[in-house]
């Protein structure tokens, strides 16, 4: 996978702008006024191991082997699932992934910055996470499920997966009660900045091994 520097200096100006914004702790949303940059005073981080605080309930642990992990095999469907528009996904209270932002994510996927982390069950897409991979940081933008607990499984499997691939940081951006049950915790912006800076120096790969 290309290094963070590849995206921070990308020949495509849009990819370069987005990468630089995320490298400065920003993230994109559309709350009805067009795609804009946002920031929060505290960042929600996913522990990469149970020793570090990742919480896997006993019942959920039994379900983990029932799901298969794939990466970037159904990006468009994951994106639609995160919008609440994929058949079988629960309705969303609000839709911050607008058509404009959807097109942007599609473009970033083509240039290699945006990815889909997917969990499948019985040959069907059960849930997944949309995110950006920048150096050794994976910034999770949104998640969805079509099968009970599939989004929790996706978070747990993603934590395991990125750690095994050399990533240092799994950023969930904003805390919520669902994430909190998995051990997701918050750090201040002052604490987050050096963690992100260290992760950006790492050359990690999200690609599945071949052979």
LINSULLIN-V410024 format. One line per field, one symbol per residue. psi: psi as a letter, one per 40 degrees, with the letter a starting at -180 (. if undefined). A space follows every 50 residues. Layout:
psi: ???
//
This chain:
psi: iiidddddfidhddddddddddeeeiiiihfefihihiiidiihihieid deehhhidddddedeeihhihfefddddddddefehheiiiidihegidd ddddddddddeediihhihihfeihdiihhihhhbfhhhhdiiiiehhed ddddddddddddddeeidhhhechiiddddeeehiiiiddddddddddde ehgiheiiii.
//
